[in-house]
Amino acid sequence: MDYNLDTLAPLGIDIDTGLDYTRAEDKYISALQRYYKAYDKNSSSAENFYSAKDWDNYTIIVHSLKSNSKMIGALSLSTEFEKLEMASRNGETSIIESNHSSTMSMYKKVIEGLKPIGEMSAVKPADEIDADEARKVANELLEALDDFDDEVSSELARKLSGYPFRITQRDKLSEATELISDFMYDDAAEIIKEIIPGIE
């Protein structure tokens, strides 16, 4: 890897948290690159929903930014997005108006600091799978669960973990994997059905 992760700390990024969520350095760098590349789209959406006072969609975008920031270890930024999310859910527009601009500036500063890693050659972890492959694996997993096939189900769940899920879906997949090891196939299948829409 040609990147020194220590340069992330001054950006307020907790590397250990990011590595805990992504489980490997190459996966972490890949997550940082995706976070960087999604900035234009996400910041534009947040600003547009804020200007339009479209609080339903604003809640969705700041929730996503909260989760994604947490996953890369940008914990302070994640906390600020969480404040906006809670205020939006509760209709507390004065809190949003007081904090939106400063949070978006903080977001931009993190992105600017991530530029060296964001613009280097894309890092694709060896076991990472794309959306098409993930959907195929998820459907095969549902079939294996329906057949009560423990060995195949466990292997497919491991393969599905190669898709770069968001935190919530990743946690649900871990829960499903534990259920498979406890032979609770129906419960595991329900969770897999819940996370399939998150494959995009």
N, CA and C atoms as an extended XYZ file, in Angstrom:
600
Properties=species:S:1:pos:R:3:atomname:S:1:resname:S:1:resid:I:1 pbc="F F F"
N         0.843       -1.180        0.000 N   MET     1
C         0.000        0.000        0.000 CA  MET     1
C         0.884        1.237        0.000 C   MET     1
N         0.632        2.189       -0.904 N   ASP     2
C         1.492        3.365       -1.027 CA  ASP     2
C         0.981        4.559       -0.237 C   ASP     2
N         0.212        4.331        0.797 N   TYR     3
C        -0.356        5.460        1.523 CA  TYR     3
C        -0.118        5.299        3.017 C   TYR     3
N         0.311        6.387        3.660 N   ASN     4
C         0.567        6.376        5.095 CA  ASN     4
C        -0.713        6.780        5.833 C   ASN     4
N        -1.343        5.826        6.482 N   LEU     5
C        -2.611        6.099        7.164 CA  LEU     5
C        -2.473        7.103        8.303 C   LEU     5
N        -1.254        7.283        8.817 N   ASP     6
C        -1.057        8.222        9.922 CA  ASP     6
C        -1.433        9.648        9.540 C   ASP     6
N        -1.449        9.941        8.248 N   THR     7
C        -1.795       11.306        7.822 CA  THR     7
C        -3.295       11.586        7.996 C   THR     7
N        -4.075       10.561        8.344 N   LEU     8
C        -5.516       10.759        8.511 CA  LEU     8
C        -5.866       11.355        9.873 C   LEU     8
N        -5.035       11.098       10.888 N   ALA     9
C        -5.350       11.558       12.245 CA  ALA     9
C        -5.587       13.067       12.342 C   ALA     9
N        -4.761       13.911       11.681 N   PRO    10
C        -5.010       15.355       11.762 CA  PRO    10
C        -6.363       15.786       11.160 C   PRO    10
N        -6.979       14.902       10.364 N   LEU    11
C        -8.290       15.215        9.790 CA  LEU    11
C        -9.418       14.861       10.759 C   LEU    11
N        -9.040       14.332       11.931 N   GLY    12
C       -10.061       13.912       12.887 CA  GLY    12
C       -10.601       12.533       12.565 C   GLY    12
N        -9.806       11.748       11.837 N   ILE    13
C       -10.234       10.401       11.466 CA  ILE    13
C        -9.543        9.382       12.372 C   ILE    13
N       -10.349        8.577       13.051 N   ASP    14
C        -9.830        7.537       13.926 CA  ASP    14
C        -9.606        6.276       13.087 C   ASP    14
N        -8.355        6.003       12.803 N   ILE    15
C        -7.993        4.900       11.910 CA  ILE    15
C        -8.449        3.553       12.472 C   ILE    15
N        -8.302        3.366       13.785 N   ASP    16
C        -8.679        2.089       14.394 CA  ASP    16
C       -10.163        1.796       14.192 C   ASP    16
N       -10.996        2.846       14.322 N   THR    17
C       -12.435        2.662       14.098 CA  THR    17
C       -12.697        2.248       12.658 C   THR    17
N       -12.048        2.928       11.712 N   GLY    18
C       -12.221        2.595       10.301 CA  GLY    18
C       -11.791        1.176        9.989 C   GLY    18
N       -10.669        0.767       10.579 N   LEU    19
C       -10.174       -0.595       10.347 CA  LEU    19
C       -11.075       -1.630       11.022 C   LEU    19
N       -11.655       -1.269       12.171 N   ASP    20
C       -12.589       -2.183       12.838 CA  ASP    20
C       -13.806       -2.448       11.959 C   ASP    20
N       -14.308       -1.386       11.333 N   TYR    21
C       -15.496       -1.541       10.483 CA  TYR    21
C       -15.190       -2.272        9.179 C   TYR    21
N       -14.045       -1.965        8.585 N   THR    22
C       -13.754       -2.521        7.256 CA  THR    22
C       -12.946       -3.817        7.322 C   THR    22
N       -12.269       -4.045        8.450 N   ARG    23
C       -11.600       -5.319        8.759 CA  ARG    23
C       -10.291       -5.592        8.024 C   ARG    23
N        -9.860       -4.702        7.164 N   ALA    24
C        -8.564       -4.904        6.493 CA  ALA    24
C        -8.128       -3.570        5.897 C   ALA    24
N        -6.806       -3.386        5.801 N   GLU    25
C        -6.304       -2.089        5.320 CA  GLU    25
C        -6.733       -1.791        3.889 C   GLU    25
N        -6.700       -2.808        3.005 N   ASP    26
C        -7.091       -2.526        1.629 CA  ASP    26
C        -8.576       -2.164        1.537 C   ASP    26
N        -9.401       -2.826        2.368 N   LYS    27
C       -10.831       -2.499        2.382 CA  LYS    27
C       -11.054       -1.091        2.947 C   LYS    27
N       -10.242       -0.724        3.927 N   TYR    28
C       -10.361        0.608        4.521 CA  TYR    28
C       -10.024        1.688        3.497 C   TYR    28
N        -8.922        1.495        2.783 N   ILE    29
C        -8.532        2.483        1.775 CA  ILE    29
C        -9.586        2.554        0.668 C   ILE    29
N       -10.132        1.411        0.290 N   SER    30
C       -11.203        1.390       -0.708 CA  SER    30
C       -12.421        2.187       -0.213 C   SER    30
N       -12.759        2.030        1.082 N   ALA    31
C       -13.890        2.768        1.668 CA  ALA    31
C       -13.610        4.272        1.682 C   ALA    31
N       -12.382        4.655        2.012 N   LEU    32
C       -11.997        6.070        1.999 CA  LEU    32
C       -12.123        6.653        0.585 C   LEU    32
N       -11.732        5.871       -0.406 N   GLN    33
C       -11.817        6.342       -1.788 CA  GLN    33
C       -13.269        6.518       -2.225 C   GLN    33
N       -14.130        5.580       -1.835 N   ARG    34
C       -15.549        5.714       -2.183 CA  ARG    34
C       -16.171        6.918       -1.480 C   ARG    34
N       -15.784        7.125       -0.228 N   TYR    35
C       -16.279        8.263        0.550 CA  TYR    35
C       -15.882        9.577       -0.139 C   TYR    35
N       -14.635        9.631       -0.575 N   TYR    36
C       -14.121       10.819       -1.261 CA  TYR    36
C       -14.879       11.069       -2.575 C   TYR    36
N       -15.036       10.019       -3.360 N   LYS    37
C       -15.658       10.158       -4.684 CA  LYS    37
C       -17.154       10.497       -4.601 C   LYS    37
N       -17.788       10.157       -3.485 N   ALA    38
C       -19.234       10.423       -3.338 CA  ALA    38
C       -19.516       11.848       -2.868 C   ALA    38
N       -18.456       12.615       -2.598 N   TYR    39
C       -18.644       13.947       -1.999 CA  TYR    39
C       -19.517       14.876       -2.851 C   TYR    39
N       -19.198       15.022       -4.127 N   ASP    40
C       -19.945       15.972       -4.967 CA  ASP    40
C       -21.438       15.661       -4.965 C   ASP    40
N       -21.766       14.398       -5.160 N   LYS    41
C       -23.172       13.997       -5.195 CA  LYS    41
C       -23.848       14.212       -3.833 C   LYS    41
N       -23.181       13.768       -2.771 N   ASN    42
C       -23.797       13.853       -1.439 CA  ASN    42
C       -23.924       15.279       -0.927 C   ASN    42
N       -22.889       16.083       -1.143 N   SER    43
C       -22.957       17.470       -0.661 CA  SER    43
C       -24.002       18.254       -1.445 C   SER    43
N       -24.074       17.995       -2.750 N   SER    44
C       -25.066       18.665       -3.587 CA  SER    44
C       -26.483       18.298       -3.136 C   SER    44
N       -26.720       17.021       -2.857 N   SER    45
C       -28.038       16.575       -2.386 CA  SER    45
C       -28.389       17.237       -1.059 C   SER    45
N       -27.436       17.239       -0.127 N   ALA    46
C       -27.694       17.834        1.190 CA  ALA    46
C       -28.030       19.320        1.064 C   ALA    46
N       -27.265       20.030        0.239 N   GLU    47
C       -27.510       21.472        0.059 CA  GLU    47
C       -28.867       21.724       -0.614 C   GLU    47
N       -29.186       20.922       -1.620 N   ASN    48
C       -30.457       21.106       -2.324 CA  ASN    48
C       -31.656       20.834       -1.426 C   ASN    48
N       -31.586       19.759       -0.645 N   PHE    49
C       -32.705       19.441        0.255 CA  PHE    49
C       -32.828       20.492        1.351 C   PHE    49
N       -31.674       20.989        1.818 N   TYR    50
C       -31.685       22.043        2.846 CA  TYR    50
C       -32.329       23.311        2.297 C   TYR    50
N       -31.913       23.725        1.088 N   SER    51
C       -32.463       24.946        0.478 CA  SER    51
C       -33.962       24.825        0.231 C   SER    51
N       -34.387       23.613       -0.175 N   ALA    52
C       -35.805       23.391       -0.492 CA  ALA    52
C       -36.639       23.113        0.768 C   ALA    52
N       -35.951       23.024        1.914 N   LYS    53
C       -36.617       22.650        3.169 CA  LYS    53
C       -37.366       21.313        3.027 C   LYS    53
N       -36.750       20.422        2.247 N   ASP    54
C       -37.288       19.072        2.039 CA  ASP    54
C       -36.710       18.191        3.145 C   ASP    54
N       -37.329       18.263        4.319 N   TRP    55
C       -36.735       17.636        5.497 CA  TRP    55
C       -36.758       16.110        5.451 C   TRP    55
N       -37.724       15.526        4.742 N   ASP    56
C       -37.750       14.063        4.641 CA  ASP    56
C       -36.495       13.543        3.932 C   ASP    56
N       -36.209       14.126        2.771 N   ASN    57
C       -35.016       13.706        2.027 CA  ASN    57
C       -33.735       14.182        2.691 C   ASN    57
N       -33.806       15.325        3.362 N   TYR    58
C       -32.644       15.828        4.098 CA  TYR    58
C       -32.261       14.830        5.194 C   TYR    58
N       -33.271       14.297        5.884 N   THR    59
C       -33.021       13.301        6.936 CA  THR    59
C       -32.305       12.088        6.367 C   THR    59
N       -32.746       11.642        5.192 N   ILE    60
C       -32.150       10.449        4.566 CA  ILE    60
C       -30.680       10.685        4.229 C   ILE    60
N       -30.372       11.854        3.636 N   ILE    61
C       -28.986       12.098        3.206 CA  ILE    61
C       -28.058       12.299        4.413 C   ILE    61
N       -28.512       13.034        5.440 N   VAL    62
C       -27.610       13.239        6.589 CA  VAL    62
C       -27.465       11.952        7.407 C   VAL    62
N       -28.486       11.095        7.384 N   HIS    63
C       -28.364        9.781        8.039 CA  HIS    63
C       -27.273        8.960        7.338 C   HIS    63
N       -27.312        8.969        6.006 N   SER    64
C       -26.311        8.243        5.223 CA  SER    64
C       -24.910        8.803        5.490 C   SER    64
N       -24.790       10.128        5.525 N   LEU    65
C       -23.488       10.752        5.769 CA  LEU    65
C       -22.993       10.462        7.182 C   LEU    65
N       -23.918       10.399        8.131 N   LYS    66
C       -23.556       10.036        9.508 CA  LYS    66
C       -22.942        8.634        9.530 C   LYS    66
N       -23.627        7.677        8.897 N   SER    67
C       -23.158        6.288        8.908 CA  SER    67
C       -21.845        6.120        8.163 C   SER    67
N       -21.752        6.736        6.981 N   ASN    68
C       -20.538        6.595        6.173 CA  ASN    68
C       -19.341        7.268        6.841 C   ASN    68
N       -19.575        8.408        7.488 N   SER    69
C       -18.487        9.102        8.196 CA  SER    69
C       -18.002        8.249        9.367 C   SER    69
N       -18.959        7.628       10.060 N   LYS    70
C       -18.587        6.763       11.182 CA  LYS    70
C       -17.766        5.577       10.692 C   LYS    70
N       -18.154        5.012        9.552 N   MET    71
C       -17.472        3.823        9.039 CA  MET    71
C       -16.007        4.104        8.706 C   MET    71
N       -15.684        5.313        8.232 N   ILE    72
C       -14.279        5.606        7.924 CA  ILE    72
C       -13.528        6.144        9.144 C   ILE    72
N       -14.251        6.333       10.264 N   GLY    73
C       -13.599        6.811       11.486 CA  GLY    73
C       -13.649        8.311       11.689 C   GLY    73
N       -14.419        9.034       10.856 N   ALA    74
C       -14.574       10.481       11.036 CA  ALA    74
C       -15.670       10.703       12.086 C   ALA    74
N       -15.323       10.430       13.339 N   LEU    75
C       -16.315       10.339       14.406 CA  LEU    75
C       -16.940       11.687       14.770 C   LEU    75
N       -16.136       12.751       14.828 N   SER    76
C       -16.691       14.073       15.156 CA  SER    76
C       -17.661       14.522       14.073 C   SER    76
N       -17.280       14.293       12.820 N   LEU    77
C       -18.144       14.654       11.701 CA  LEU    77
C       -19.426       13.823       11.742 C   LEU    77
N       -19.304       12.551       12.048 N   SER    78
C       -20.469       11.675       12.162 CA  SER    78
C       -21.430       12.201       13.228 C   SER    78
N       -20.877       12.658       14.351 N   THR    79
C       -21.697       13.206       15.441 CA  THR    79
C       -22.452       14.447       14.985 C   THR    79
N       -21.786       15.296       14.188 N   GLU    80
C       -22.448       16.516       13.694 CA  GLU    80
C       -23.583       16.165       12.731 C   GLU    80
N       -23.351       15.181       11.864 N   PHE    81
C       -24.426       14.753       10.959 CA  PHE    81
C       -25.577       14.125       11.757 C   PHE    81
N       -25.236       13.440       12.848 N   GLU    82
C       -26.286       12.845       13.674 CA  GLU    82
C       -27.167       13.931       14.302 C   GLU    82
N       -26.545       15.037       14.731 N   LYS    83
C       -27.320       16.164       15.284 CA  LYS    83
C       -28.315       16.687       14.250 C   LYS    83
N       -27.837       16.825       13.006 N   LEU    84
C       -28.716       17.303       11.930 CA  LEU    84
C       -29.841       16.292       11.670 C   LEU    84
N       -29.494       15.018       11.698 N   GLU    85
C       -30.502       13.978       11.461 CA  GLU    85
C       -31.587       14.019       12.535 C   GLU    85
N       -31.176       14.071       13.792 N   MET    86
C       -32.148       14.092       14.891 CA  MET    86
C       -33.017       15.347       14.836 C   MET    86
N       -32.391       16.490       14.549 N   ALA    87
C       -33.148       17.749       14.457 CA  ALA    87
C       -34.158       17.678       13.318 C   ALA    87
N       -33.750       17.090       12.201 N   SER    88
C       -34.643       16.965       11.048 CA  SER    88
C       -35.803       16.021       11.359 C   SER    88
N       -35.515       14.904       12.014 N   ARG    89
C       -36.565       13.954       12.389 CA  ARG    89
C       -37.577       14.593       13.336 C   ARG    89
N       -37.072       15.481       14.208 N   ASN    90
C       -37.926       16.089       15.235 CA  ASN    90
C       -38.513       17.441       14.827 C   ASN    90
N       -38.254       17.844       13.577 N   GLY    91
C       -38.798       19.115       13.099 CA  GLY    91
C       -38.175       20.341       13.751 C   GLY    91
N       -36.947       20.189       14.268 N   GLU    92
C       -36.277       21.317       14.937 CA  GLU    92
C       -35.425       22.083       13.913 C   GLU    92
N       -36.104       22.854       13.083 N   THR    93
C       -35.422       23.518       11.968 CA  THR    93
C       -34.406       24.564       12.434 C   THR    93
N       -34.625       25.152       13.605 N   SER    94
C       -33.668       26.161       14.086 CA  SER    94
C       -32.302       25.518       14.355 C   SER    94
N       -32.305       24.273       14.849 N   ILE    95
C       -31.034       23.568       15.092 CA  ILE    95
C       -30.347       23.261       13.756 C   ILE    95
N       -31.137       22.868       12.764 N   ILE    96
C       -30.567       22.596       11.436 CA  ILE    96
C       -29.946       23.873       10.878 C   ILE    96
N       -30.695       24.968       10.943 N   GLU    97
C       -30.201       26.239       10.387 CA  GLU    97
C       -28.950       26.723       11.099 C   GLU    97
N       -28.825       26.414       12.388 N   SER    98
C       -27.642       26.845       13.150 CA  SER    98
C       -26.413       25.981       12.867 C   SER    98
N       -26.637       24.740       12.438 N   ASN    99
C       -25.517       23.801       12.329 CA  ASN    99
C       -25.209       23.284       10.925 C   ASN    99
N       -26.117       23.495        9.980 N   HIS   100
C       -25.926       22.928        8.640 CA  HIS   100
C       -24.619       23.404        7.992 C   HIS   100
N       -24.433       24.720        7.924 N   SER   101
C       -23.261       25.267        7.212 CA  SER   101
C       -21.945       24.828        7.830 C   SER   101
N       -21.871       24.850        9.159 N   SER   102
C       -20.607       24.469        9.817 CA  SER   102
C       -20.316       22.982        9.608 C   SER   102
N       -21.366       22.154        9.612 N   THR   103
C       -21.164       20.721        9.393 CA  THR   103
C       -20.714       20.455        7.959 C   THR   103
N       -21.320       21.154        7.008 N   MET   104
C       -20.925       20.958        5.611 CA  MET   104
C       -19.497       21.459        5.377 C   MET   104
N       -19.087       22.502        6.080 N   SER   105
C       -17.697       22.992        5.976 CA  SER   105
C       -16.728       21.963        6.552 C   SER   105
N       -17.143       21.360        7.652 N   MET   106
C       -16.325       20.321        8.288 CA  MET   106
C       -16.186       19.123        7.340 C   MET   106
N       -17.271       18.764        6.678 N   TYR   107
C       -17.286       17.673        5.697 CA  TYR   107
C       -16.313       17.989        4.561 C   TYR   107
N       -16.386       19.221        4.063 N   LYS   108
C       -15.515       19.624        2.948 CA  LYS   108
C       -14.041       19.563        3.353 C   LYS   108
N       -13.760       19.949        4.585 N   LYS   109
C       -12.368       19.951        5.072 CA  LYS   109
C       -11.823       18.514        5.125 C   LYS   109
N       -12.650       17.580        5.581 N   VAL   110
C       -12.234       16.174        5.623 CA  VAL   110
C       -11.952       15.675        4.206 C   VAL   110
N       -12.850       16.016        3.276 N   ILE   111
C       -12.691       15.590        1.880 CA  ILE   111
C       -11.410       16.162        1.282 C   ILE   111
N       -11.140       17.433        1.545 N   GLU   112
C        -9.916       18.052        1.018 CA  GLU   112
C        -8.683       17.321        1.554 C   GLU   112
N        -8.734       16.912        2.817 N   GLY   113
C        -7.624       16.178        3.413 CA  GLY   113
C        -7.468       14.774        2.837 C   GLY   113
N        -8.586       14.222        2.337 N   LEU   114
C        -8.552       12.871        1.759 CA  LEU   114
C        -8.140       12.869        0.290 C   LEU   114
N        -7.904       14.049       -0.277 N   LYS   115
C        -7.614       14.137       -1.707 CA  LYS   115
C        -6.468       13.219       -2.159 C   LYS   115
N        -5.338       13.163       -1.429 N   PRO   116
C        -4.238       12.291       -1.900 CA  PRO   116
C        -4.656       10.828       -2.049 C   PRO   116
N        -5.441       10.330       -1.094 N   ILE   117
C        -5.873        8.931       -1.190 CA  ILE   117
C        -7.046        8.786       -2.152 C   ILE   117
N        -7.903        9.808       -2.201 N   GLY   118
C        -9.075        9.748       -3.074 CA  GLY   118
C        -8.719        9.742       -4.546 C   GLY   118
N        -7.582       10.377       -4.898 N   GLU   119
C        -7.215       10.499       -6.307 CA  GLU   119
C        -6.111        9.545       -6.741 C   GLU   119
N        -5.655        8.697       -5.814 N   MET   120
C        -4.676        7.701       -6.247 CA  MET   120
C        -5.421        6.554       -6.937 C   MET   120
N        -4.693        5.657       -7.548 N   SER   121
C        -5.329        4.537       -8.262 CA  SER   121
C        -6.267        3.798       -7.337 C   SER   121
N        -7.425        3.426       -7.890 N   ALA   122
C        -8.444        2.761       -7.081 CA  ALA   122
C        -7.907        1.458       -6.494 C   ALA   122
N        -8.189        1.266       -5.216 N   VAL   123
C        -7.785        0.043       -4.524 CA  VAL   123
C        -9.003       -0.876       -4.469 C   VAL   123
N        -8.861       -2.061       -5.026 N   LYS   124
C        -9.952       -3.038       -4.964 CA  LYS   124
C        -9.474       -4.250       -4.180 C   LYS   124
N       -10.038       -4.456       -2.988 N   PRO   125
C        -9.634       -5.620       -2.195 CA  PRO   125
C        -9.863       -6.918       -2.961 C   PRO   125
N        -9.035       -7.902       -2.681 N   ALA   126
C        -9.079       -9.170       -3.412 CA  ALA   126
C       -10.444       -9.839       -3.344 C   ALA   126
N       -11.124       -9.730       -2.175 N   ASP   127
C       -12.401      -10.437       -2.048 CA  ASP   127
C       -13.609       -9.527       -2.255 C   ASP   127
N       -13.377       -8.304       -2.745 N   GLU   128
C       -14.508       -7.387       -2.959 CA  GLU   128
C       -15.311       -7.814       -4.181 C   GLU   128
N       -16.638       -7.753       -4.045 N   ILE   129
C       -17.515       -8.086       -5.166 CA  ILE   129
C       -18.387       -6.883       -5.497 C   ILE   129
N       -18.807       -6.794       -6.773 N   ASP   130
C       -19.639       -5.664       -7.171 CA  ASP   130
C       -21.117       -5.961       -6.909 C   ASP   130
N       -21.976       -4.985       -7.225 N   ALA   131
C       -23.403       -5.093       -6.907 CA  ALA   131
C       -24.062       -6.273       -7.617 C   ALA   131
N       -23.738       -6.480       -8.904 N   ASP   132
C       -24.356       -7.584       -9.647 CA  ASP   132
C       -24.012       -8.931       -9.022 C   ASP   132
N       -22.729       -9.089       -8.696 N   GLU   133
C       -22.278      -10.338       -8.077 CA  GLU   133
C       -22.916      -10.513       -6.694 C   GLU   133
N       -23.015       -9.398       -5.943 N   ALA   134
C       -23.594       -9.463       -4.590 CA  ALA   134
C       -25.057       -9.886       -4.640 C   ALA   134
N       -25.810       -9.350       -5.601 N   ARG   135
C       -27.224       -9.741       -5.725 CA  ARG   135
C       -27.340      -11.237       -6.057 C   ARG   135
N       -26.456      -11.697       -6.950 N   LYS   136
C       -26.451      -13.115       -7.347 CA  LYS   136
C       -26.137      -13.996       -6.131 C   LYS   136
N       -25.117      -13.605       -5.370 N   VAL   137
C       -24.712      -14.379       -4.192 CA  VAL   137
C       -25.830      -14.368       -3.140 C   VAL   137
N       -26.469      -13.207       -2.953 N   ALA   138
C       -27.548      -13.105       -1.959 CA  ALA   138
C       -28.705      -14.034       -2.312 C   ALA   138
N       -29.041      -14.103       -3.597 N   ASN   139
C       -30.132      -14.993       -4.023 CA  ASN   139
C       -29.746      -16.462       -3.869 C   ASN   139
N       -28.486      -16.779       -4.170 N   GLU   140
C       -28.007      -18.157       -3.963 CA  GLU   140
C       -28.025      -18.507       -2.474 C   GLU   140
N       -27.707      -17.512       -1.651 N   LEU   141
C       -27.712      -17.720       -0.204 CA  LEU   141
C       -29.130      -18.013        0.294 C   LEU   141
N       -30.109      -17.275       -0.229 N   LEU   142
C       -31.502      -17.526        0.165 CA  LEU   142
C       -31.916      -18.960       -0.206 C   LEU   142
N       -31.485      -19.422       -1.386 N   GLU   143
C       -31.796      -20.802       -1.810 CA  GLU   143
C       -31.127      -21.824       -0.882 C   GLU   143
N       -29.873      -21.565       -0.532 N   ALA   144
C       -29.141      -22.481        0.352 CA  ALA   144
C       -29.793      -22.533        1.737 C   ALA   144
N       -30.260      -21.379        2.216 N   LEU   145
C       -30.939      -21.339        3.513 CA  LEU   145
C       -32.255      -22.105        3.460 C   LEU   145
N       -32.925      -21.981        2.316 N   ASP   146
C       -34.198      -22.686        2.132 CA  ASP   146
C       -33.975      -24.209        2.126 C   ASP   146
N       -32.771      -24.608        1.686 N   ASP   147
C       -32.425      -26.038        1.647 CA  ASP   147
C       -31.749      -26.512        2.943 C   ASP   147
N       -31.632      -25.592        3.937 N   PHE   148
C       -30.980      -25.908        5.217 CA  PHE   148
C       -29.541      -26.389        5.007 C   PHE   148
N       -28.861      -25.800        4.017 N   ASP   149
C       -27.492      -26.217        3.711 CA  ASP   149
C       -26.505      -25.331        4.475 C   ASP   149
N       -26.057      -25.834        5.592 N   ASP   150
C       -25.211      -25.060        6.500 CA  ASP   150
C       -23.885      -24.650        5.871 C   ASP   150
N       -23.193      -25.606        5.263 N   GLU   151
C       -21.858      -25.346        4.716 CA  GLU   151
C       -21.906      -24.336        3.574 C   GLU   151
N       -22.810      -24.534        2.622 N   VAL   152
C       -22.931      -23.621        1.481 CA  VAL   152
C       -23.394      -22.244        1.958 C   VAL   152
N       -24.354      -22.213        2.886 N   SER   153
C       -24.856      -20.936        3.408 CA  SER   153
C       -23.735      -20.125        4.053 C   SER   153
N       -22.925      -20.777        4.854 N   SER   154
C       -21.807      -20.082        5.528 CA  SER   154
C       -20.814      -19.532        4.513 C   SER   154
N       -20.500      -20.316        3.484 N   GLU   155
C       -19.552      -19.886        2.459 CA  GLU   155
C       -20.112      -18.699        1.665 C   GLU   155
N       -21.400      -18.763        1.317 N   LEU   156
C       -22.015      -17.665        0.553 CA  LEU   156
C       -22.118      -16.393        1.396 C   LEU   156
N       -22.393      -16.537        2.681 N   ALA   157
C       -22.443      -15.366        3.574 CA  ALA   157
C       -21.067      -14.711        3.647 C   ALA   157
N       -20.009      -15.557        3.707 N   ARG   158
C       -18.636      -15.023        3.719 CA  ARG   158
C       -18.343      -14.275        2.425 C   ARG   158
N       -18.782      -14.863        1.298 N   LYS   159
C       -18.562      -14.220        0.002 CA  LYS   159
C       -19.331      -12.900       -0.093 C   LYS   159
N       -20.549      -12.888        0.436 N   LEU   160
C       -21.372      -11.673        0.393 CA  LEU   160
C       -20.752      -10.548        1.210 C   LEU   160
N       -19.978      -10.904        2.228 N   SER   161
C       -19.327       -9.877        3.059 CA  SER   161
C       -18.267       -9.105        2.272 C   SER   161
N       -17.937       -9.587        1.065 N   GLY   162
C       -17.000       -8.859        0.206 CA  GLY   162
C       -17.631       -7.649       -0.463 C   GLY   162
N       -18.955       -7.520       -0.376 N   TYR   163
C       -19.604       -6.320       -0.931 CA  TYR   163
C       -19.467       -5.176        0.075 C   TYR   163
N       -19.130       -3.969       -0.390 N   PRO   164
C       -18.935       -2.845        0.546 CA  PRO   164
C       -20.254       -2.267        1.071 C   PRO   164
N       -20.894       -3.020        1.961 N   PHE   165
C       -22.140       -2.563        2.569 CA  PHE   165
C       -21.906       -1.363        3.469 C   PHE   165
N       -22.979       -0.609        3.715 N   ARG   166
C       -22.933        0.429        4.744 CA  ARG   166
C       -22.970       -0.259        6.105 C   ARG   166
N       -22.712        0.531        7.146 N   ILE   167
C       -22.591       -0.030        8.495 CA  ILE   167
C       -23.806       -0.868        8.891 C   ILE   167
N       -25.005       -0.300        8.697 N   THR   168
C       -26.208       -1.002        9.172 CA  THR   168
C       -26.356       -2.352        8.496 C   THR   168
N       -26.177       -2.368        7.168 N   GLN   169
C       -26.314       -3.634        6.446 CA  GLN   169
C       -25.198       -4.608        6.806 C   GLN   169
N       -23.986       -4.073        7.022 N   ARG   170
C       -22.854       -4.934        7.398 CA  ARG   170
C       -23.151       -5.618        8.737 C   ARG   170
N       -23.704       -4.836        9.685 N   ASP   171
C       -24.042       -5.399       10.997 CA  ASP   171
C       -25.119       -6.472       10.864 C   ASP   171
N       -26.077       -6.219        9.978 N   LYS   172
C       -27.152       -7.203        9.781 CA  LYS   172
C       -26.607       -8.488        9.156 C   LYS   172
N       -25.673       -8.343        8.228 N   LEU   173
C       -25.078       -9.529        7.611 CA  LEU   173
C       -24.325      -10.341        8.666 C   LEU   173
N       -23.626       -9.658        9.575 N   SER   174
C       -22.923      -10.361       10.667 CA  SER   174
C       -23.919      -11.122       11.534 C   SER   174
N       -25.068      -10.471       11.783 N   GLU   175
C       -26.118      -11.113       12.589 CA  GLU   175
C       -26.640      -12.365       11.867 C   GLU   175
N       -26.861      -12.239       10.549 N   ALA   176
C       -27.349      -13.384        9.761 CA  ALA   176
C       -26.336      -14.519        9.789 C   ALA   176
N       -25.052      -14.183        9.707 N   THR   177
C       -23.993      -15.200        9.723 CA  THR   177
C       -24.011      -15.973       11.045 C   THR   177
N       -24.221      -15.243       12.145 N   GLU   178
C       -24.299      -15.905       13.452 CA  GLU   178
C       -25.516      -16.824       13.527 C   GLU   178
N       -26.635      -16.351       12.956 N   LEU   179
C       -27.847      -17.176       12.956 CA  LEU   179
C       -27.640      -18.464       12.153 C   LEU   179
N       -26.889      -18.347       11.036 N   ILE   180
C       -26.600      -19.540       10.225 CA  ILE   180
C       -25.809      -20.549       11.055 C   ILE   180
N       -24.828      -20.053       11.808 N   SER   181
C       -24.015      -20.976       12.616 CA  SER   181
C       -24.839      -21.602       13.743 C   SER   181
N       -25.967      -20.954       14.111 N   ASP   182
C       -26.866      -21.511       15.133 CA  ASP   182
C       -28.016      -22.308       14.500 C   ASP   182
N       -27.909      -22.539       13.177 N   PHE   183
C       -28.922      -23.309       12.423 CA  PHE   183
C       -30.296      -22.633       12.395 C   PHE   183
N       -30.331      -21.309       12.539 N   MET   184
C       -31.610      -20.576       12.501 CA  MET   184
C       -31.773      -19.988       11.094 C   MET   184
N       -32.041      -20.875       10.147 N   TYR   185
C       -32.027      -20.514        8.728 CA  TYR   185
C       -33.136      -19.537        8.332 C   TYR   185
N       -34.338      -19.727        8.875 N   ASP   186
C       -35.446      -18.830        8.513 CA  ASP   186
C       -35.174      -17.399        8.964 C   ASP   186
N       -34.668      -17.258       10.187 N   ASP   187
C       -34.350      -15.922       10.705 CA  ASP   187
C       -33.235      -15.274        9.881 C   ASP   187
N       -32.233      -16.074        9.522 N   ALA   188
C       -31.127      -15.563        8.700 CA  ALA   188
C       -31.643      -15.104        7.343 C   ALA   188
N       -32.563      -15.884        6.760 N   ALA   189
C       -33.116      -15.536        5.444 CA  ALA   189
C       -33.874      -14.216        5.488 C   ALA   189
N       -34.605      -13.975        6.577 N   GLU   190
C       -35.355      -12.709        6.711 CA  GLU   190
C       -34.393      -11.517        6.718 C   GLU   190
N       -33.258      -11.682        7.388 N   ILE   191
C       -32.274      -10.590        7.445 CA  ILE   191
C       -31.646      -10.364        6.072 C   ILE   191
N       -31.338      -11.452        5.367 N   ILE   192
C       -30.751      -11.320        4.023 CA  ILE   192
C       -31.718      -10.580        3.106 C   ILE   192
N       -33.009      -10.887        3.211 N   LYS   193
C       -34.020      -10.188        2.410 CA  LYS   193
C       -34.041       -8.689        2.714 C   LYS   193
N       -33.779       -8.342        3.988 N   GLU   194
C       -33.764       -6.930        4.393 CA  GLU   194
C       -32.577       -6.184        3.796 C   GLU   194
N       -31.425       -6.864        3.668 N   ILE   195
C       -30.241       -6.135        3.208 CA  ILE   195
C       -30.094       -6.112        1.685 C   ILE   195
N       -30.832       -6.960        0.972 N   ILE   196
C       -30.712       -6.975       -0.487 CA  ILE   196
C       -30.984       -5.599       -1.120 C   ILE   196
N       -32.003       -4.842       -0.661 N   PRO   197
C       -32.206       -3.508       -1.262 CA  PRO   197
C       -31.028       -2.549       -1.050 C   PRO   197
N       -30.153       -2.855       -0.085 N   GLY   198
C       -28.978       -2.015        0.151 CA  GLY   198
C       -27.848       -2.277       -0.838 C   GLY   198
N       -28.034       -3.269       -1.701 N   ILE   199
C       -27.028       -3.557       -2.743 CA  ILE   199
C       -27.371       -2.689       -3.946 C   ILE   199
N       -26.557       -1.664       -4.191 N   GLU   200
C       -26.914       -0.727       -5.261 CA  GLU   200
C       -25.719       -0.349       -6.101 C   GLU   200
